[in-house]
Amino acid sequence: MFVHTVFFWLKHPENRDDHSALRAGLESIRGVNEITTVYIGTPAETRRPVIDHSYDFALTLVFVDKAAHDAYQVHPIHQEFVAECAHLWERVQIYDAVS
Amino acid sequence: MFVHTVFFWLKHPENRDDHSALRAGLESIRGVNEITTVYIGTPAETRRPVIDHSYDFALTLVFVDKAAHDAYQVHPIHQEFVAECAHLWERVQIYDAVS
């Protein structure tokens, strides 16, 4: 498996329209057939020093393998998401893990 | 859903025994019934400035809800994992996301 985890920090987290626009963009990613499972979330209420809850959206994508991930990266739906939503975020942090 | 993502940095990442011990500990977590899905991985070969590949192990646990996550936190298997493996890691970084 290949787990692609992305955390997004909005430029204007207080802006509800930006929040909704990024969520809509993230939801569009579900249309990529190469993805096995999609998890879209926002920070839970858990609070401990080792927990980073400062982000606005978490996206966890599970792929069968790296080839499927690579196909996602160049997929038109993903590219449209980046083109339409990249101006909304201040920072993204990605972790890719294989097993 | 509740996605609990943990990244581990070993104190001695060059030590194969430590690596194996942490992997075995992580695998033991699969025995916790409250978890819906377990993903255990190591850094993929992807390299971009926004990708953090400095960690040694990634653990992604999917739960039905926060109650299941909370039950996991106090589950004997999880507590044994922490008791036996905490000395192996230098740092953990956790992200909890709900949807």
N, CA and C atoms of all chains as a GROMACS GRO file, in nm:
protein
  594
    1MET      N    1   0.085  -0.120   0.000
    1MET     CA    2   0.000   0.000   0.000
    1MET      C    3   0.088   0.125   0.000
    2PHE      N    4   0.029   0.233  -0.044
    2PHE     CA    5   0.098   0.362  -0.047
    2PHE      C    6   0.001   0.462   0.015
    3VAL      N    7   0.039   0.519   0.128
    3VAL     CA    8  -0.048   0.615   0.197
    3VAL      C    9   0.010   0.756   0.181
    4HIS      N   10  -0.069   0.841   0.118
    4HIS     CA   11  -0.030   0.979   0.088
    4HIS      C   12  -0.111   1.069   0.180
    5THR      N   13  -0.044   1.132   0.275
    5THR     CA   14  -0.114   1.215   0.375
    5THR      C   15  -0.074   1.360   0.356
    6VAL      N   16  -0.174   1.446   0.345
    6VAL     CA   17  -0.148   1.588   0.321
    6VAL      C   18  -0.225   1.673   0.423
    7PHE      N   19  -0.155   1.768   0.484
    7PHE     CA   20  -0.221   1.862   0.574
    7PHE      C   21  -0.215   2.000   0.510
    8PHE      N   22  -0.329   2.070   0.518
    8PHE     CA   23  -0.342   2.202   0.455
    8PHE      C   24  -0.367   2.309   0.561
    9TRP      N   25  -0.295   2.419   0.548
    9TRP     CA   26  -0.317   2.536   0.632
    9TRP      C   27  -0.367   2.647   0.540
   10LEU      N   28  -0.489   2.694   0.563
   10LEU     CA   29  -0.545   2.801   0.480
   10LEU      C   30  -0.476   2.934   0.506
   11LYS      N   31  -0.472   3.016   0.402
   11LYS     CA   32  -0.422   3.153   0.420
   11LYS      C   33  -0.515   3.232   0.511
   12HIS      N   34  -0.646   3.206   0.493
   12HIS     CA   35  -0.747   3.279   0.570
   12HIS      C   36  -0.843   3.179   0.634
   13PRO      N   37  -0.798   3.111   0.739
   13PRO     CA   38  -0.881   3.006   0.799
   13PRO      C   39  -1.013   3.058   0.855
   14GLU      N   40  -1.020   3.186   0.880
   14GLU     CA   41  -1.144   3.244   0.933
   14GLU      C   42  -1.246   3.268   0.823
   15ASN      N   43  -1.204   3.254   0.698
   15ASN     CA   44  -1.293   3.281   0.584
   15ASN      C   45  -1.372   3.154   0.547
   16ARG      N   46  -1.502   3.159   0.573
   16ARG     CA   47  -1.586   3.040   0.549
   16ARG      C   48  -1.591   3.002   0.402
   17ASP      N   49  -1.588   3.100   0.315
   17ASP     CA   50  -1.590   3.070   0.172
   17ASP      C   51  -1.464   2.994   0.130
   18ASP      N   52  -1.349   3.036   0.183
   18ASP     CA   53  -1.225   2.967   0.150
   18ASP      C   54  -1.229   2.823   0.204
   19HIS      N   55  -1.282   2.809   0.323
   19HIS     CA   56  -1.295   2.677   0.386
   19HIS      C   57  -1.382   2.587   0.299
   20SER      N   58  -1.495   2.639   0.256
   20SER     CA   59  -1.588   2.562   0.173
   20SER      C   60  -1.527   2.529   0.037
   21ALA      N   61  -1.453   2.626  -0.019
   21ALA     CA   62  -1.392   2.604  -0.151
   21ALA      C   63  -1.286   2.494  -0.144
   22LEU      N   64  -1.207   2.495  -0.038
   22LEU     CA   65  -1.104   2.391  -0.026
   22LEU      C   66  -1.170   2.256  -0.002
   23ARG      N   67  -1.273   2.255   0.080
   23ARG     CA   68  -1.343   2.126   0.102
   23ARG      C   69  -1.400   2.072  -0.028
   24ALA      N   70  -1.462   2.159  -0.107
   24ALA     CA   71  -1.519   2.116  -0.235
   24ALA      C   72  -1.410   2.062  -0.326
   25GLY      N   73  -1.296   2.130  -0.326
   25GLY     CA   74  -1.184   2.082  -0.408
   25GLY      C   75  -1.136   1.946  -0.363
   26LEU      N   76  -1.124   1.928  -0.232
   26LEU     CA   77  -1.080   1.799  -0.178
   26LEU      C   78  -1.182   1.690  -0.213
   27GLU      N   79  -1.309   1.722  -0.203
   27GLU     CA   80  -1.412   1.623  -0.235
   27GLU      C   81  -1.403   1.580  -0.382
   28SER      N   82  -1.362   1.672  -0.468
   28SER     CA   83  -1.353   1.640  -0.611
   28SER      C   84  -1.251   1.530  -0.637
   29ILE      N   85  -1.154   1.519  -0.546
   29ILE     CA   86  -1.047   1.419  -0.564
   29ILE      C   87  -1.103   1.276  -0.559
   30ARG      N   88  -1.219   1.261  -0.496
   30ARG     CA   89  -1.281   1.128  -0.490
   30ARG      C   90  -1.308   1.071  -0.629
   31GLY      N   91  -1.309   1.159  -0.729
   31GLY     CA   92  -1.336   1.114  -0.864
   31GLY      C   93  -1.219   1.047  -0.934
   32VAL      N   94  -1.106   1.041  -0.867
   32VAL     CA   95  -0.987   0.978  -0.928
   32VAL      C   96  -0.992   0.827  -0.902
   33ASN      N   97  -1.009   0.750  -1.007
   33ASN     CA   98  -1.026   0.605  -0.993
   33ASN      C   99  -0.904   0.534  -0.935
   34GLU      N  100  -0.787   0.594  -0.953
   34GLU     CA  101  -0.665   0.528  -0.906
   34GLU      C  102  -0.654   0.522  -0.754
   35ILE      N  103  -0.739   0.599  -0.684
   35ILE     CA  104  -0.734   0.601  -0.538
   35ILE      C  105  -0.820   0.488  -0.482
   36THR      N  106  -0.764   0.412  -0.387
   36THR     CA  107  -0.839   0.304  -0.323
   36THR      C  108  -0.934   0.358  -0.217
   37THR      N  109  -0.883   0.447  -0.131
   37THR     CA  110  -0.964   0.503  -0.022
   37THR      C  111  -0.926   0.649   0.001
   38VAL      N  112  -1.029   0.730   0.026
   38VAL     CA  113  -1.009   0.874   0.052
   38VAL      C  114  -1.064   0.908   0.190
   39TYR      N  115  -0.982   0.974   0.270
   39TYR     CA  116  -1.027   1.027   0.400
   39TYR      C  117  -1.004   1.177   0.398
   40ILE      N  118  -1.108   1.254   0.423
   40ILE     CA  119  -1.097   1.401   0.430
   40ILE      C  120  -1.144   1.440   0.570
   41GLY      N  121  -1.062   1.514   0.643
   41GLY     CA  122  -1.101   1.548   0.779
   41GLY      C  123  -1.053   1.684   0.823
   42THR      N  124  -1.100   1.723   0.940
   42THR     CA  125  -1.057   1.847   1.004
   42THR      C  126  -1.007   1.809   1.145
   43PRO      N  127  -0.934   1.898   1.211
   43PRO     CA  128  -0.874   1.862   1.340
   43PRO      C  129  -0.975   1.809   1.442
   44ALA      N  130  -0.936   1.698   1.505
   44ALA     CA  131  -1.018   1.642   1.612
   44ALA      C  132  -0.999   1.727   1.738
   45GLU      N  133  -1.076   1.694   1.840
   45GLU     CA  134  -1.069   1.771   1.965
   45GLU      C  135  -0.955   1.728   2.055
   46THR      N  136  -0.881   1.627   2.014
   46THR     CA  137  -0.771   1.578   2.098
   46THR      C  138  -0.665   1.686   2.114
   47ARG      N  139  -0.611   1.697   2.235
   47ARG     CA  140  -0.508   1.797   2.264
   47ARG      C  141  -0.400   1.736   2.352
   48ARG      N  142  -0.280   1.721   2.293
   48ARG     CA  143  -0.162   1.680   2.368
   48ARG      C  144  -0.045   1.749   2.300
   49PRO      N  145   0.067   1.766   2.370
   49PRO     CA  146   0.180   1.836   2.308
   49PRO      C  147   0.228   1.772   2.177
   50VAL      N  148   0.214   1.640   2.163
   50VAL     CA  149   0.261   1.572   2.042
   50VAL      C  150   0.160   1.577   1.927
   51ILE      N  151   0.045   1.637   1.952
   51ILE     CA  152  -0.059   1.645   1.847
   51ILE      C  153  -0.057   1.784   1.783
   52ASP      N  154  -0.044   1.786   1.652
   52ASP     CA  155  -0.054   1.911   1.577
   52ASP      C  156  -0.198   1.926   1.528
   53HIS      N  157  -0.268   2.022   1.587
   53HIS     CA  158  -0.407   2.044   1.545
   53HIS      C  159  -0.422   2.181   1.479
   54SER      N  160  -0.310   2.235   1.432
   54SER     CA  161  -0.310   2.372   1.377
   54SER      C  162  -0.355   2.378   1.232
   55TYR      N  163  -0.362   2.264   1.166
   55TYR     CA  164  -0.399   2.261   1.023
   55TYR      C  165  -0.550   2.280   1.005
   56ASP      N  166  -0.592   2.301   0.881
   56ASP     CA  167  -0.734   2.320   0.853
   56ASP      C  168  -0.801   2.198   0.791
   57PHE      N  169  -0.727   2.127   0.705
   57PHE     CA  170  -0.780   2.006   0.644
   57PHE      C  171  -0.673   1.898   0.637
   58ALA      N  172  -0.716   1.775   0.657
   58ALA     CA  173  -0.629   1.659   0.641
   58ALA      C  174  -0.685   1.574   0.528
   59LEU      N  175  -0.596   1.531   0.440
   59LEU     CA  176  -0.635   1.444   0.329
   59LEU      C  177  -0.546   1.321   0.335
   60THR      N  178  -0.607   1.205   0.350
   60THR     CA  179  -0.532   1.080   0.348
   60THR      C  180  -0.582   0.997   0.231
   61LEU      N  181  -0.491   0.969   0.140
   61LEU     CA  182  -0.525   0.889   0.022
   61LEU      C  183  -0.449   0.757   0.027
   62VAL      N  184  -0.522   0.648   0.008
   62VAL     CA  185  -0.459   0.516   0.008
   62VAL      C  186  -0.459   0.463  -0.135
   63PHE      N  187  -0.341   0.421  -0.179
   63PHE     CA  188  -0.325   0.365  -0.314
   63PHE      C  189  -0.274   0.221  -0.302
   64VAL      N  190  -0.299   0.145  -0.406
   64VAL     CA  191  -0.248   0.008  -0.409
   64VAL      C  192  -0.095   0.007  -0.408
   65ASP      N  193  -0.037   0.099  -0.484
   65ASP     CA  194   0.109   0.105  -0.493
   65ASP      C  195   0.153   0.244  -0.541
   66LYS      N  196   0.284   0.261  -0.553
   66LYS     CA  197   0.337   0.392  -0.593
   66LYS      C  198   0.293   0.428  -0.735
   67ALA      N  199   0.277   0.330  -0.821
   67ALA     CA  200   0.235   0.358  -0.958
   67ALA      C  201   0.097   0.425  -0.959
   68ALA      N  202   0.008   0.378  -0.874
   68ALA     CA  203  -0.125   0.438  -0.866
   68ALA      C  204  -0.114   0.582  -0.813
   69HIS      N  205  -0.030   0.602  -0.712
   69HIS     CA  206  -0.004   0.737  -0.660
   69HIS      C  207   0.049   0.828  -0.770
   70ASP      N  208   0.145   0.778  -0.846
   70ASP     CA  209   0.206   0.858  -0.952
   70ASP      C  210   0.102   0.895  -1.058
   71ALA      N  211   0.012   0.804  -1.085
   71ALA     CA  212  -0.094   0.832  -1.182
   71ALA      C  213  -0.187   0.941  -1.129
   72TYR      N  214  -0.212   0.937  -1.001
   72TYR     CA  215  -0.295   1.041  -0.936
   72TYR      C  216  -0.230   1.179  -0.948
   73GLN      N  217  -0.099   1.184  -0.927
   73GLN     CA  218  -0.030   1.314  -0.930
   73GLN      C  219  -0.050   1.386  -1.063
   74VAL      N  220  -0.059   1.312  -1.172
   74VAL     CA  221  -0.074   1.375  -1.304
   74VAL      C  222  -0.217   1.364  -1.358
   75HIS      N  223  -0.308   1.315  -1.275
   75HIS     CA  224  -0.447   1.300  -1.317
   75HIS      C  225  -0.511   1.439  -1.335
   76PRO      N  226  -0.591   1.458  -1.440
   76PRO     CA  227  -0.655   1.589  -1.463
   76PRO      C  228  -0.735   1.641  -1.343
   77ILE      N  229  -0.803   1.551  -1.272
   77ILE     CA  230  -0.882   1.596  -1.157
   77ILE      C  231  -0.791   1.654  -1.049
   78HIS      N  232  -0.678   1.588  -1.025
   78HIS     CA  233  -0.584   1.638  -0.925
   78HIS      C  234  -0.522   1.770  -0.971
   79GLN      N  235  -0.487   1.775  -1.096
   79GLN     CA  236  -0.426   1.897  -1.147
   79GLN      C  237  -0.523   2.015  -1.144
   80GLU      N  238  -0.651   1.986  -1.171
   80GLU     CA  239  -0.752   2.092  -1.163
   80GLU      C  240  -0.770   2.138  -1.018
   81PHE      N  241  -0.767   2.042  -0.927
   81PHE     CA  242  -0.777   2.076  -0.783
   81PHE      C  243  -0.665   2.172  -0.744
   82VAL      N  244  -0.543   2.140  -0.783
   82VAL     CA  245  -0.429   2.226  -0.747
   82VAL      C  246  -0.442   2.362  -0.814
   83ALA      N  247  -0.480   2.363  -0.941
   83ALA     CA  248  -0.492   2.490  -1.014
   83ALA      C  249  -0.599   2.581  -0.952
   84GLU      N  250  -0.708   2.518  -0.905
   84GLU     CA  251  -0.818   2.599  -0.853
   84GLU      C  252  -0.806   2.632  -0.705
   85CYS      N  253  -0.732   2.553  -0.632
   85CYS     CA  254  -0.732   2.570  -0.485
   85CYS      C  255  -0.598   2.614  -0.426
   86ALA      N  256  -0.490   2.606  -0.502
   86ALA     CA  257  -0.358   2.635  -0.444
   86ALA      C  258  -0.350   2.776  -0.385
   87HIS      N  259  -0.428   2.868  -0.440
   87HIS     CA  260  -0.422   3.006  -0.388
   87HIS      C  261  -0.485   3.016  -0.249
   88LEU      N  262  -0.560   2.913  -0.210
   88LEU     CA  263  -0.629   2.917  -0.081
   88LEU      C  264  -0.539   2.882   0.036
   89TRP      N  265  -0.434   2.802   0.009
   89TRP     CA  266  -0.354   2.757   0.123
   89TRP      C  267  -0.221   2.831   0.134
   90GLU      N  268  -0.181   2.838   0.262
   90GLU     CA  269  -0.054   2.904   0.296
   90GLU      C  270   0.058   2.801   0.298
   91ARG      N  271   0.019   2.680   0.334
   91ARG     CA  272   0.120   2.575   0.352
   91ARG      C  273   0.056   2.438   0.335
   92VAL      N  274   0.131   2.344   0.278
   92VAL     CA  275   0.092   2.204   0.281
   92VAL      C  276   0.210   2.124   0.335
   93GLN      N  277   0.178   2.018   0.406
   93GLN     CA  278   0.280   1.928   0.458
   93GLN      C  279   0.240   1.787   0.416
   94ILE      N  280   0.330   1.719   0.347
   94ILE     CA  281   0.300   1.587   0.294
   94ILE      C  282   0.389   1.480   0.356
   95TYR      N  283   0.329   1.364   0.380
   95TYR     CA  284   0.404   1.245   0.423
   95TYR      C  285   0.359   1.130   0.333
   96ASP      N  286   0.452   1.064   0.268
   96ASP     CA  287   0.421   0.947   0.186
   96ASP      C  288   0.481   0.824   0.252
   97ALA      N  289   0.399   0.721   0.271
   97ALA     CA  290   0.448   0.600   0.338
   97ALA      C  291   0.411   0.476   0.257
   98VAL      N  292   0.504   0.384   0.249
   98VAL     CA  293   0.478   0.259   0.176
   98VAL      C  294   0.488   0.140   0.270
   99SER      N  295   0.414   0.036   0.234
   99SER     CA  296   0.422  -0.087   0.314
   99SER      C  297   0.411  -0.206   0.222
  100MET      N  298  -1.574   0.927   1.055
  100MET     CA  299  -1.448   0.856   1.074
  100MET      C  300  -1.351   0.941   1.156
  101PHE      N  301  -1.257   0.872   1.216
  101PHE     CA  302  -1.153   0.939   1.296
  101PHE      C  303  -1.020   0.879   1.249
  102VAL      N  304  -0.936   0.962   1.190
  102VAL     CA  305  -0.807   0.914   1.139
  102VAL      C  306  -0.695   0.966   1.231
  103HIS      N  307  -0.624   0.871   1.290
  103HIS     CA  308  -0.516   0.900   1.386
  103HIS      C  309  -0.384   0.865   1.315
  104THR      N  310  -0.306   0.968   1.285
  104THR     CA  311  -0.182   0.947   1.209
  104THR      C  312  -0.063   0.982   1.298
  105VAL      N  313   0.031   0.888   1.307
  105VAL     CA  314   0.148   0.908   1.394
  105VAL      C  315   0.276   0.882   1.315
  106PHE      N  316   0.371   0.974   1.327
  106PHE     CA  317   0.503   0.954   1.267
  106PHE      C  318   0.604   0.938   1.378
  107PHE      N  319   0.694   0.840   1.359
  107PHE     CA  320   0.794   0.807   1.462
  107PHE      C  321   0.934   0.833   1.407
  108TRP      N  322   1.014   0.896   1.488
  108TRP     CA  323   1.156   0.913   1.457
  108TRP      C  324   1.234   0.834   1.563
  109LEU      N  325   1.310   0.735   1.518
  109LEU     CA  326   1.388   0.653   1.611
  109LEU      C  327   1.506   0.732   1.669
  110LYS      N  328   1.544   0.696   1.791
  110LYS     CA  329   1.666   0.755   1.849
  110LYS      C  330   1.788   0.709   1.771
  111HIS      N  331   1.783   0.583   1.729
  111HIS     CA  332   1.896   0.524   1.657
  111HIS      C  333   1.846   0.458   1.529
  112PRO      N  334   1.814   0.540   1.429
  112PRO     CA  335   1.754   0.484   1.306
  112PRO      C  336   1.847   0.388   1.232
  113GLU      N  337   1.974   0.394   1.261
  113GLU     CA  338   2.070   0.305   1.194
  113GLU      C  339   2.074   0.168   1.261
  114ASN      N  340   2.009   0.155   1.376
  114ASN     CA  341   2.010   0.029   1.451
  114ASN      C  342   1.897  -0.063   1.402
  115ARG      N  343   1.934  -0.171   1.337
  115ARG     CA  344   1.833  -0.260   1.278
  115ARG      C  345   1.746  -0.327   1.384
  116ASP      N  346   1.805  -0.355   1.500
  116ASP     CA  347   1.726  -0.417   1.607
  116ASP      C  348   1.618  -0.321   1.656
  117ASP      N  349   1.653  -0.194   1.669
  117ASP     CA  350   1.554  -0.095   1.713
  117ASP      C  351   1.443  -0.083   1.608
  118HIS      N  352   1.482  -0.084   1.483
  118HIS     CA  353   1.387  -0.074   1.373
  118HIS      C  354   1.291  -0.193   1.378
  119SER      N  355   1.345  -0.311   1.395
  119SER     CA  356   1.262  -0.433   1.401
  119SER      C  357   1.172  -0.433   1.523
  120ALA      N  358   1.227  -0.384   1.636
  120ALA     CA  359   1.147  -0.382   1.759
  120ALA      C  360   1.029  -0.287   1.747
  121LEU      N  361   1.053  -0.171   1.687
  121LEU     CA  362   0.942  -0.077   1.672
  121LEU      C  363   0.839  -0.132   1.572
  122ARG      N  364   0.888  -0.194   1.466
  122ARG     CA  365   0.792  -0.253   1.370
  122ARG      C  366   0.707  -0.361   1.438
  123ALA      N  367   0.771  -0.445   1.517
  123ALA     CA  368   0.696  -0.550   1.586
  123ALA      C  369   0.593  -0.489   1.681
  124GLY      N  370   0.633  -0.383   1.749
  124GLY     CA  371   0.540  -0.316   1.839
  124GLY      C  372   0.421  -0.260   1.762
  125LEU      N  373   0.449  -0.196   1.650
  125LEU     CA  374   0.342  -0.139   1.568
  125LEU      C  375   0.249  -0.249   1.516
  126GLU      N  376   0.308  -0.360   1.475
  126GLU     CA  377   0.225  -0.471   1.425
  126GLU      C  378   0.132  -0.524   1.534
  127SER      N  379   0.179  -0.518   1.659
  127SER     CA  380   0.096  -0.569   1.769
  127SER      C  381  -0.034  -0.491   1.783
  128ILE      N  382  -0.031  -0.365   1.738
  128ILE     CA  383  -0.148  -0.278   1.749
  128ILE      C  384  -0.266  -0.332   1.668
  129ARG      N  385  -0.236  -0.412   1.565
  129ARG     CA  386  -0.343  -0.472   1.484
  129ARG      C  387  -0.439  -0.555   1.570
  130GLY      N  388  -0.394  -0.594   1.689
  130GLY     CA  389  -0.478  -0.675   1.776
  130GLY      C  390  -0.587  -0.599   1.848
  131VAL      N  391  -0.591  -0.468   1.831
  131VAL     CA  392  -0.692  -0.387   1.899
  131VAL      C  393  -0.820  -0.385   1.814
  132ASN      N  394  -0.924  -0.447   1.866
  132ASN     CA  395  -1.049  -0.461   1.789
  132ASN      C  396  -1.117  -0.329   1.754
  133GLU      N  397  -1.092  -0.227   1.836
  133GLU     CA  398  -1.159  -0.099   1.814
  133GLU      C  399  -1.111  -0.028   1.687
  134ILE      N  400  -1.000  -0.074   1.628
  134ILE     CA  401  -0.947  -0.010   1.507
  134ILE      C  402  -1.014  -0.071   1.384
  135THR      N  403  -1.059   0.016   1.294
  135THR     CA  404  -1.122  -0.031   1.170
  135THR      C  405  -1.015  -0.073   1.069
  136THR      N  406  -0.913   0.013   1.050
  136THR     CA  407  -0.808  -0.016   0.952
  136THR      C  408  -0.674   0.033   1.004
  137VAL      N  409  -0.570  -0.048   0.981
  137VAL     CA  410  -0.434  -0.014   1.025
  137VAL      C  411  -0.343  -0.006   0.903
  138TYR      N  412  -0.269   0.104   0.891
  138TYR     CA  413  -0.166   0.117   0.787
  138TYR      C  414  -0.034   0.144   0.857
  139ILE      N  415   0.066   0.060   0.831
  139ILE     CA  416   0.199   0.079   0.887
  139ILE      C  417   0.295   0.094   0.770
  140GLY      N  418   0.372   0.202   0.768
  140GLY     CA  419   0.460   0.222   0.653
  140GLY      C  420   0.590   0.289   0.689
  141THR      N  421   0.677   0.294   0.589
  141THR     CA  422   0.805   0.365   0.600
  141THR      C  423   0.810   0.466   0.485
  142PRO      N  424   0.903   0.562   0.491
  142PRO     CA  425   0.902   0.668   0.389
  142PRO      C  426   0.910   0.616   0.246
  143ALA      N  427   0.825   0.672   0.161
  143ALA     CA  428   0.828   0.639   0.018
  143ALA      C  429   0.947   0.710  -0.046
  144GLU      N  430   0.969   0.679  -0.172
  144GLU     CA  431   1.083   0.739  -0.243
  144GLU      C  432   1.052   0.879  -0.296
  145THR      N  433   0.931   0.927  -0.276
  145THR     CA  434   0.894   1.060  -0.327
  145THR      C  435   0.977   1.168  -0.258
  146ARG      N  436   1.021   1.265  -0.336
  146ARG     CA  437   1.102   1.374  -0.284
  146ARG      C  438   1.057   1.506  -0.343
  147ARG      N  439   0.998   1.592  -0.259
  147ARG     CA  440   0.965   1.729  -0.296
  147ARG      C  441   0.981   1.811  -0.169
  148PRO      N  442   1.000   1.942  -0.181
  148PRO     CA  443   1.020   2.023  -0.059
  148PRO      C  444   0.905   2.010   0.041
  149VAL      N  445   0.783   1.988  -0.006
  149VAL     CA  446   0.668   1.979   0.085
  149VAL      C  447   0.651   1.841   0.148
  150ILE      N  448   0.736   1.747   0.111
  150ILE     CA  449   0.727   1.611   0.166
  150ILE      C  450   0.830   1.591   0.276
  151ASP      N  451   0.783   1.550   0.392
  151ASP     CA  452   0.873   1.516   0.502
  151ASP      C  453   0.897   1.365   0.499
  152HIS      N  454   1.019   1.327   0.464
  152HIS     CA  455   1.051   1.184   0.458
  152HIS      C  456   1.156   1.149   0.563
  153SER      N  457   1.167   1.234   0.664
  153SER     CA  458   1.271   1.216   0.766
  153SER      C  459   1.234   1.117   0.876
  154TYR      N  460   1.107   1.079   0.881
  154TYR     CA  461   1.060   0.988   0.987
  154TYR      C  462   1.102   0.844   0.956
  155ASP      N  463   1.084   0.756   1.054
  155ASP     CA  464   1.120   0.615   1.035
  155ASP      C  465   0.999   0.525   1.014
  156PHE      N  466   0.889   0.555   1.084
  156PHE     CA  467   0.766   0.476   1.066
  156PHE      C  468   0.645   0.568   1.066
  157ALA      N  469   0.549   0.533   0.984
  157ALA     CA  470   0.419   0.602   0.982
  157ALA      C  471   0.313   0.501   1.023
  158LEU      N  472   0.225   0.545   1.112
  158LEU     CA  473   0.113   0.461   1.155
  158LEU      C  474  -0.015   0.540   1.132
  159THR      N  475  -0.104   0.486   1.051
  159THR     CA  476  -0.233   0.550   1.028
  159THR      C  477  -0.341   0.454   1.076
  160LEU      N  478  -0.416   0.499   1.174
  160LEU     CA  479  -0.525   0.417   1.229
  160LEU      C  480  -0.658   0.484   1.198
  161VAL      N  481  -0.750   0.406   1.143
  161VAL     CA  482  -0.883   0.458   1.113
  161VAL      C  483  -0.982   0.398   1.212
  162PHE      N  484  -1.060   0.486   1.273
  162PHE     CA  485  -1.162   0.444   1.369
  162PHE      C  486  -1.299   0.492   1.320
  163VAL      N  487  -1.401   0.424   1.367
  163VAL     CA  488  -1.538   0.464   1.332
  163VAL      C  489  -1.568   0.603   1.387
  164ASP      N  490  -1.522   0.629   1.508
  164ASP     CA  491  -1.548   0.759   1.571
  164ASP      C  492  -1.447   0.784   1.682
  165LYS      N  493  -1.460   0.900   1.746
  165LYS     CA  494  -1.365   0.937   1.852
  165LYS      C  495  -1.374   0.841   1.971
  166ALA      N  496  -1.492   0.788   1.997
  166ALA     CA  497  -1.508   0.695   2.109
  166ALA      C  498  -1.420   0.571   2.089
  167ALA      N  499  -1.415   0.522   1.966
  167ALA     CA  500  -1.331   0.406   1.936
  167ALA      C  501  -1.183   0.442   1.953
  168HIS      N  502  -1.147   0.561   1.908
  168HIS     CA  503  -1.009   0.609   1.927
  168HIS      C  504  -0.975   0.618   2.076
  169ASP      N  505  -1.067   0.672   2.154
  169ASP     CA  506  -1.043   0.688   2.297
  169ASP      C  507  -1.027   0.552   2.364
  170ALA      N  508  -1.103   0.455   2.318
  170ALA     CA  509  -1.092   0.319   2.374
  170ALA      C  510  -0.955   0.260   2.340
  171TYR      N  511  -0.907   0.290   2.220
  171TYR     CA  512  -0.773   0.244   2.178
  171TYR      C  513  -0.664   0.303   2.268
  172GLN      N  514  -0.678   0.430   2.300
  172GLN     CA  515  -0.574   0.496   2.380
  172GLN      C  516  -0.551   0.427   2.515
  173VAL      N  517  -0.655   0.373   2.572
  173VAL     CA  518  -0.642   0.309   2.703
  173VAL      C  519  -0.644   0.156   2.693
  174HIS      N  520  -0.640   0.103   2.571
  174HIS     CA  521  -0.642  -0.042   2.551
  174HIS      C  522  -0.510  -0.103   2.598
  175PRO      N  523  -0.515  -0.217   2.666
  175PRO     CA  524  -0.391  -0.280   2.716
  175PRO      C  525  -0.285  -0.303   2.608
  176ILE      N  526  -0.328  -0.340   2.487
  176ILE     CA  527  -0.230  -0.363   2.380
  176ILE      C  528  -0.157  -0.233   2.344
  177HIS      N  529  -0.231  -0.124   2.339
  177HIS     CA  530  -0.168   0.005   2.308
  177HIS      C  531  -0.076   0.048   2.422
  178GLN      N  532  -0.123   0.028   2.543
  178GLN     CA  533  -0.041   0.069   2.657
  178GLN      C  534   0.086  -0.015   2.667
  179GLU      N  535   0.076  -0.143   2.632
  179GLU     CA  536   0.195  -0.228   2.632
  179GLU      C  537   0.293  -0.184   2.523
  180PHE      N  538   0.238  -0.148   2.407
  180PHE     CA  539   0.322  -0.098   2.298
  180PHE      C  540   0.401   0.025   2.344
  181VAL      N  541   0.334   0.119   2.407
  181VAL     CA  542   0.403   0.240   2.452
  181VAL      C  543   0.507   0.206   2.559
  182ALA      N  544   0.471   0.121   2.652
  182ALA     CA  545   0.563   0.084   2.761
  182ALA      C  546   0.688   0.016   2.707
  183GLU      N  547   0.669  -0.067   2.606
  183GLU     CA  548   0.783  -0.145   2.554
  183GLU      C  549   0.863  -0.072   2.447
  184CYS      N  550   0.802   0.022   2.379
  184CYS     CA  551   0.870   0.084   2.262
  184CYS      C  552   0.904   0.232   2.278
  185ALA      N  553   0.850   0.300   2.377
  185ALA     CA  554   0.872   0.445   2.387
  185ALA      C  555   1.020   0.481   2.397
  186HIS      N  556   1.099   0.390   2.455
  186HIS     CA  557   1.242   0.422   2.468
  186HIS      C  558   1.313   0.421   2.332
  187LEU      N  559   1.248   0.364   2.231
  187LEU     CA  560   1.311   0.353   2.099
  187LEU      C  561   1.303   0.483   2.019
  188TRP      N  562   1.200   0.564   2.046
  188TRP     CA  563   1.183   0.682   1.962
  188TRP      C  564   1.229   0.810   2.030
  189GLU      N  565   1.274   0.899   1.941
  189GLU     CA  566   1.321   1.031   1.985
  189GLU      C  567   1.206   1.130   1.981
  190ARG      N  568   1.116   1.105   1.886
  190ARG     CA  569   1.007   1.201   1.864
  190ARG      C  570   0.889   1.131   1.800
  191VAL      N  571   0.769   1.173   1.837
  191VAL     CA  572   0.649   1.134   1.764
  191VAL      C  573   0.571   1.260   1.728
  192GLN      N  574   0.507   1.255   1.614
  192GLN     CA  575   0.422   1.367   1.570
  192GLN      C  576   0.288   1.309   1.533
  193ILE      N  577   0.183   1.360   1.596
  193ILE     CA  578   0.048   1.305   1.576
  193ILE      C  579  -0.044   1.409   1.513
  194TYR      N  580  -0.130   1.359   1.425
  194TYR     CA  581  -0.238   1.441   1.368
  194TYR      C  582  -0.366   1.358   1.382
  195ASP      N  583  -0.468   1.416   1.442
  195ASP     CA  584  -0.598   1.349   1.452
  195ASP      C  585  -0.699   1.427   1.368
  196ALA      N  586  -0.769   1.356   1.280
  196ALA     CA  587  -0.866   1.424   1.193
  196ALA      C  588  -1.000   1.352   1.198
  197VAL      N  589  -1.106   1.430   1.201
  197VAL     CA  590  -1.241   1.373   1.202
  197VAL      C  591  -1.319   1.416   1.079
  198SER      N  592  -1.413   1.330   1.041
  198SER     CA  593  -1.498   1.364   0.927
  198SER      C  594  -1.637   1.310   0.951
   0.00000   0.00000   0.00000
